């Protein structure tokens, strides 16, 4: 008697093409396919979350919306705003180009906006694809707390703490100011102006309002350090030496 043949007939080997094992392999295949399908979406969400955190706490691209800072910054430029520049004790310095929230200094009214539109705009602003809040401004710091800032001297220059300032960054053809002013900047505040003086709404335009046109330091979002777009405009934004050399103010504010 052929014992092996009988055993083969009674107990044939299971076919992996059928039964639980085949179903298990098919389930694993479907699970792996689903994971691969959703992986790009997961990576996209993680990347967007990382960019959002980066722009909130470290550095944020800022789209230049107006001509007020020409020719230093032009409409459509994207600048990288360093949010850590003033986080560890250092404050804005004369000559710094800063982005700040003008609420309470330049803007004295409520800004109404559809919540959905606002969310989409803020998301675009975080990536440098859309303009920031209507209350955000970019200007150059001319005076810090305690500084005595006046305009204009006999040669038409701005004077800070008794020192005339040579402003090589001004838009060609512009004068330092067509509006005379004489102000001592309060402690904890800044006097700011655009480089295109004839096109800039800045501290001069708010002299008669609360704060006298000055901006609170705690409203500063960050320092504009770099032009990142367009590629042909790639450059750092340096502090002019004429403002960096101004002596500290004398008196109780110094």
C-alpha positions as CSV (number, residue, x, y, z in Angstrom):
1,X,0.0,0.0,0.0
2,X,1.3,3.5,-1.0
3,X,1.1,5.2,2.4
4,X,2.5,8.5,1.1
5,X,0.0,8.6,-1.7
6,X,-2.9,8.1,0.8
7,X,-1.6,10.9,3.1
8,X,-1.3,13.2,0.1
9,X,-4.9,12.6,-0.9
10,X,-6.3,12.9,2.7
11,X,-4.3,16.0,3.6
12,X,-3.4,18.1,0.6
13,X,-1.3,21.2,1.2
14,X,-3.3,24.4,1.6
15,X,-3.3,26.7,-1.4
16,X,-2.1,30.2,-0.5
17,X,-4.2,31.5,-3.3
18,X,-7.3,30.7,-1.3
19,X,-8.4,30.9,2.3
20,X,-7.4,33.1,5.3
21,X,-3.7,33.5,4.3
22,X,-4.6,34.9,0.9
23,X,-7.1,37.3,2.6
24,X,-4.5,38.3,5.1
25,X,-2.0,39.2,2.5
26,X,-4.5,41.1,0.5
27,X,-5.5,43.1,3.6
28,X,-1.9,43.9,4.3
29,X,-1.4,45.0,0.7
30,X,-4.5,47.3,0.8
31,X,-3.3,48.7,4.1
32,X,0.2,49.5,2.7
33,X,-1.4,51.1,-0.4
34,X,-3.6,53.3,1.8
35,X,-0.6,54.4,3.8
36,X,1.3,55.3,0.6
37,X,-1.7,57.2,-0.7
38,X,-2.0,59.4,2.4
39,X,1.7,59.8,3.0
40,X,2.0,62.9,0.7
41,X,-0.9,64.5,2.4
42,X,0.6,63.9,5.8
43,X,4.0,65.3,4.7
44,X,2.2,68.4,3.3
45,X,0.4,69.0,6.5
46,X,3.6,68.6,8.6
47,X,5.5,71.0,6.3
48,X,2.7,73.6,6.5
49,X,2.6,73.3,10.3
50,X,6.4,73.7,10.5
51,X,6.3,76.8,8.2
52,X,3.5,78.3,10.3
53,X,5.5,77.8,13.5
54,X,8.6,79.1,11.9
55,X,6.9,82.2,10.7
56,X,5.1,82.8,14.0
57,X,8.2,82.6,16.3
58,X,11.4,82.8,14.2
59,X,11.2,84.5,10.8
60,X,8.4,85.5,8.5
61,X,8.4,86.6,4.9
62,X,6.7,89.9,4.4
63,X,5.3,91.2,1.1
64,X,6.0,94.9,0.5
65,X,2.6,96.4,-0.5
66,X,3.5,100.1,-1.2
67,X,6.1,102.5,-2.5
68,X,6.8,104.1,0.9
69,X,10.2,102.5,1.3
70,X,11.6,102.9,-2.2
71,X,14.2,102.5,-3.4
72,X,15.3,100.4,-0.5
73,X,12.2,98.2,-0.8
74,X,10.0,98.0,-3.8
75,X,6.4,96.9,-4.3
76,X,6.3,93.1,-4.6
77,X,9.6,92.5,-2.8
78,X,9.5,89.8,-0.2
79,X,11.6,90.5,2.9
80,X,12.6,88.1,5.6
81,X,11.5,89.5,9.0
82,X,13.7,88.4,11.9
83,X,11.4,87.9,14.9
84,X,14.3,86.9,17.2
85,X,16.2,90.2,16.7
86,X,14.7,91.9,19.7
87,X,13.6,88.9,21.8
88,X,16.7,88.7,24.1
89,X,17.1,92.1,25.5
90,X,18.2,94.1,22.4
91,X,15.9,96.8,21.2
92,X,15.4,98.4,17.8
93,X,18.3,100.6,16.8
94,X,18.4,103.8,14.7
95,X,18.5,102.8,11.0
96,X,16.8,99.4,11.5
97,X,14.1,98.6,9.0
98,X,11.3,97.2,11.1
99,X,7.8,95.7,10.6
100,X,5.4,96.7,13.3
101,X,1.7,96.6,14.2
102,X,0.4,100.1,13.9
103,X,-2.7,99.6,16.0
104,X,-3.0,102.4,18.5
105,X,-0.3,104.5,16.8
106,X,-0.9,104.7,13.1
107,X,-4.4,103.1,13.2
108,X,-7.0,104.3,15.6
109,X,-10.1,102.3,14.4
110,X,-11.3,98.8,14.5
111,X,-10.4,96.7,11.4
112,X,-13.4,94.5,10.3
113,X,-12.7,91.4,8.3
114,X,-14.5,88.2,7.4
115,X,-13.1,85.4,9.6
116,X,-12.6,83.0,6.7
117,X,-11.0,85.6,4.5
118,X,-8.8,86.7,7.4
119,X,-7.6,83.1,8.0
120,X,-6.8,82.5,4.4
121,X,-4.9,85.9,4.2
122,X,-2.9,85.1,7.3
123,X,-2.0,81.7,6.0
124,X,-0.8,83.3,2.7
125,X,1.1,86.0,4.6
126,X,2.9,83.4,6.7
127,X,4.3,82.0,3.4
128,X,5.0,85.4,1.9
129,X,2.3,84.9,-0.8
130,X,-0.1,87.6,0.4
131,X,0.1,90.9,2.2
132,X,0.0,90.9,6.0
133,X,-2.6,92.7,8.1
134,X,-3.7,96.1,7.0
135,X,-2.3,97.4,10.4
136,X,1.2,96.1,9.7
137,X,3.8,98.7,8.4
138,X,7.4,98.6,7.4
139,X,9.5,101.8,8.1
140,X,13.0,102.8,9.2
141,X,13.8,103.7,12.8
142,X,15.0,107.3,12.9
143,X,14.8,107.9,16.7
144,X,14.6,105.7,19.8
145,X,13.5,106.5,23.3
146,X,15.0,109.7,24.6
147,X,16.2,110.9,21.2
148,X,15.6,114.6,20.2
149,X,14.6,114.4,16.5
150,X,14.1,117.6,14.5
151,X,13.7,118.7,11.0
152,X,15.1,120.5,9.3
153,X,18.4,122.2,9.8
154,X,19.8,125.0,7.6
155,X,20.8,122.4,5.0
156,X,17.5,120.7,5.1
157,X,18.7,117.6,7.1
158,X,17.1,115.7,9.9
159,X,18.9,116.2,13.2
160,X,19.1,113.6,16.0
161,X,20.5,114.6,19.4
162,X,22.2,117.6,17.8
163,X,23.8,115.5,15.0
164,X,22.7,116.0,11.4
165,X,22.0,112.8,9.5
166,X,23.1,112.1,6.0
167,X,20.4,109.9,4.6
168,X,21.8,108.2,1.5
169,X,18.9,105.7,1.5
170,X,16.3,108.4,0.5
171,X,14.4,108.0,-2.7
172,X,16.2,110.1,-5.4
173,X,14.7,113.6,-5.5
174,X,13.2,113.4,-2.1
175,X,14.0,115.9,0.7
176,X,14.3,114.6,4.3
177,X,10.9,116.1,5.1
178,X,8.5,118.7,3.7
179,X,6.9,118.8,7.2
180,X,8.9,120.4,10.0
181,X,8.8,118.6,13.4
182,X,10.6,118.8,16.7
183,X,10.0,115.9,19.1
184,X,11.6,114.1,22.0
185,X,10.8,110.4,21.6
186,X,9.2,109.0,24.8
187,X,10.9,106.0,26.5
188,X,9.9,102.7,25.1
189,X,8.8,104.2,21.7
190,X,10.2,104.8,18.3
191,X,10.1,107.6,15.7
192,X,9.8,105.9,12.2
193,X,9.9,107.2,8.6
194,X,9.7,105.7,5.1
195,X,12.7,106.1,2.8
196,X,10.4,107.5,0.0
197,X,9.5,110.6,2.1
198,X,7.1,112.1,-0.4
199,X,5.1,108.9,-0.6
200,X,5.3,107.7,3.0
201,X,2.6,108.0,5.7
202,X,4.7,107.7,8.8
203,X,5.3,109.3,12.3
204,X,5.0,112.8,10.8
205,X,1.4,112.2,9.8
206,X,0.3,111.3,13.3
207,X,1.9,114.1,15.4
208,X,-1.4,115.3,16.7
209,X,-2.7,111.8,17.7
210,X,-2.1,109.8,20.9
211,X,1.6,108.9,21.1
212,X,2.6,111.8,18.9
213,X,3.3,109.6,15.9
214,X,5.7,107.3,17.8
215,X,5.4,103.5,17.8
216,X,5.6,101.4,21.0
217,X,8.6,99.0,21.0
218,X,6.3,96.2,22.1
219,X,4.4,96.5,18.8
220,X,7.5,95.7,16.7
221,X,7.1,92.4,14.9
222,X,10.7,92.1,13.8
223,X,13.6,93.5,11.9
224,X,13.7,93.2,8.1
225,X,17.1,91.6,7.4
226,X,17.0,90.2,3.9
227,X,15.3,90.7,0.5
228,X,14.5,87.2,-0.6
229,X,12.5,87.8,-3.8
230,X,12.7,88.5,-6.7
231,X,16.0,86.7,-7.1
232,X,17.6,89.7,-8.8
233,X,16.9,91.8,-5.7
234,X,18.5,89.3,-3.2
235,X,20.4,91.4,-0.7
236,X,20.8,92.1,3.0
237,X,19.2,95.2,4.5
238,X,22.0,97.0,6.3
239,X,21.9,99.7,9.0
240,X,23.4,103.0,7.6
241,X,26.4,104.2,9.4
242,X,25.2,107.8,9.6
243,X,22.5,106.7,12.1
244,X,24.5,104.1,13.9
245,X,27.1,106.8,14.9
246,X,24.5,109.1,16.5
247,X,25.4,109.7,20.2
248,X,23.1,108.6,23.0
249,X,20.6,111.2,24.1
250,X,21.6,113.4,27.0
251,X,19.3,113.8,30.0
252,X,17.0,111.5,32.0
253,X,15.9,109.4,28.9
254,X,19.5,108.5,28.0
